[in-house]
């Protein structure tokens, strides 16, 4: 218990210190810090998704690797469906380039399991929309 309390104290102190430093930044630095935070958040979300997917496929091999072919294929299809939905959610949450990669993966028919193609094809026609002002701001920031 004391170790957990100490970790909570250190974490909250770092969070408060970071918030205080963030408040002292000018607008340009604050924007870059915010973009950096969003990038780290997207990277963490992608790593967690990839780790979850890898673990599910490894678990499939451990639990059902020696099962009869039809049992294994049914379990594998279930894992494909779950992981495809997880990938779709991650692409939608992360937006931008992740949506583009998901759209591309949806076009790779024979190389990608059908469950992924079906799930990720939702990004083709139901991709999250952005306001034109947001797009223009990103382009302007990239040209600066």
C-alpha positions as CSV (number, residue, x, y, z in Angstrom):
1,X,0.0,0.0,0.0
2,X,2.7,2.6,0.8
3,X,4.4,2.0,-2.6
4,X,1.1,2.5,-4.4
5,X,0.5,5.7,-2.4
6,X,4.0,6.9,-3.3
7,X,3.4,6.2,-7.0
8,X,0.1,8.1,-6.9
9,X,1.8,11.0,-5.2
10,X,4.6,11.1,-7.8
11,X,2.2,10.7,-10.7
12,X,-0.1,13.5,-9.5
13,X,2.9,15.8,-8.8
14,X,4.2,15.2,-12.4
15,X,0.7,15.9,-13.8
16,X,0.4,19.1,-11.8
17,X,3.9,20.2,-12.8
18,X,3.2,19.5,-16.4
19,X,-0.1,21.4,-16.3
20,X,1.7,24.4,-14.7
21,X,4.4,24.4,-17.4
22,X,1.8,24.1,-20.1
23,X,0.0,27.2,-18.7
24,X,3.3,29.2,-19.0
25,X,3.8,28.4,-22.7
26,X,2.9,30.9,-25.4
27,X,0.2,30.0,-28.0
28,X,2.6,28.5,-30.6
29,X,4.4,26.3,-28.1
30,X,1.1,25.3,-26.5
31,X,-0.2,24.2,-29.9
32,X,3.0,22.2,-30.6
33,X,2.8,20.6,-27.1
34,X,-0.9,19.7,-27.7
35,X,0.0,18.2,-31.1
36,X,2.8,16.2,-29.4
37,X,0.4,14.9,-26.8
38,X,-2.1,13.9,-29.4
39,X,0.7,12.1,-31.4
40,X,1.8,10.2,-28.2
41,X,-1.9,9.3,-27.5
42,X,-2.3,8.0,-31.0
43,X,0.9,6.0,-30.9
44,X,-0.1,4.5,-27.5
45,X,-3.5,3.6,-28.8
46,X,-2.0,1.9,-31.9
47,X,0.5,0.0,-29.8
48,X,-2.2,-1.2,-27.4
49,X,-4.3,-2.3,-30.3
50,X,-1.4,-4.2,-32.0
51,X,-0.5,-5.8,-28.7
52,X,-4.1,-6.9,-28.1
53,X,-4.3,-8.4,-31.6
54,X,-1.0,-10.2,-31.3
55,X,-2.0,-11.6,-28.0
56,X,-5.4,-12.9,-29.4
57,X,-3.7,-14.7,-32.3
58,X,-1.1,-16.2,-30.0
59,X,-3.8,-17.3,-27.6
60,X,-5.7,-18.8,-30.6
61,X,-2.6,-20.9,-31.5
62,X,-2.0,-22.0,-27.9
63,X,-5.6,-23.0,-27.2
64,X,-6.8,-24.3,-30.5
65,X,-3.7,-25.1,-32.5
66,X,-4.1,-28.9,-32.1
67,X,-7.9,-28.8,-32.5
68,X,-9.7,-30.3,-35.5
69,X,-9.4,-28.2,-38.6
70,X,-13.1,-27.0,-38.6
71,X,-12.9,-26.0,-34.9
72,X,-9.7,-24.1,-35.5
73,X,-11.1,-22.3,-38.5
74,X,-14.2,-21.3,-36.6
75,X,-12.2,-19.9,-33.8
76,X,-9.8,-18.2,-36.2
77,X,-12.8,-16.5,-37.9
78,X,-14.0,-15.3,-34.5
79,X,-10.6,-13.8,-33.7
80,X,-10.4,-12.2,-37.2
81,X,-13.8,-10.6,-36.6
82,X,-12.9,-9.3,-33.2
83,X,-9.5,-8.0,-34.3
84,X,-10.9,-6.4,-37.4
85,X,-13.4,-4.5,-35.3
86,X,-10.7,-3.5,-32.9
87,X,-8.6,-2.2,-35.8
88,X,-11.6,-0.3,-37.2
89,X,-12.2,1.4,-33.8
90,X,-8.5,2.3,-33.5
91,X,-8.4,3.8,-37.1
92,X,-11.5,5.9,-36.3
93,X,-10.2,7.1,-33.0
94,X,-6.8,8.0,-34.4
95,X,-8.1,9.5,-37.6
96,X,-5.9,11.0,-40.3
97,X,-3.3,8.7,-41.7
98,X,-4.7,5.7,-39.7
99,X,-8.0,6.0,-41.6
100,X,-6.0,6.1,-44.9
101,X,-4.1,3.0,-43.9
102,X,-7.3,1.3,-43.0
103,X,-8.9,2.2,-46.3
104,X,-5.9,0.8,-48.1
105,X,-6.0,-2.4,-46.1
106,X,-9.7,-2.8,-47.1
107,X,-8.6,-3.0,-50.7
108,X,-6.1,-5.8,-50.2
109,X,-8.7,-8.6,-50.6
110,X,-6.8,-11.8,-51.1
111,X,-3.8,-10.7,-48.9
112,X,-6.0,-9.8,-45.9
113,X,-8.7,-12.0,-44.3
114,X,-12.3,-11.2,-45.4
115,X,-13.3,-10.2,-41.9
116,X,-10.8,-7.3,-42.1
117,X,-11.8,-6.3,-45.5
118,X,-15.5,-6.2,-44.5
119,X,-14.8,-4.3,-41.3
120,X,-12.3,-1.8,-42.7
121,X,-14.4,-1.1,-45.8
122,X,-16.6,1.0,-43.5
123,X,-13.8,3.5,-43.7
124,X,-14.3,3.8,-47.4
125,X,-17.7,5.4,-47.4
126,X,-18.2,6.3,-43.7
127,X,-14.9,7.9,-42.9
128,X,-15.0,10.6,-40.2
129,X,-15.6,14.0,-41.8
130,X,-13.6,17.1,-41.0
131,X,-14.6,20.7,-41.3
132,X,-12.9,22.6,-44.2
133,X,-11.5,25.1,-41.7
134,X,-9.8,22.3,-39.8
135,X,-8.2,21.0,-43.0
136,X,-7.1,24.4,-44.0
137,X,-5.5,25.0,-40.6
138,X,-3.5,21.8,-40.9
139,X,-2.3,22.6,-44.4
140,X,-1.3,26.2,-43.3
141,X,0.5,24.8,-40.2
142,X,2.4,22.4,-42.5
143,X,3.5,25.2,-44.8
144,X,4.8,27.4,-42.0
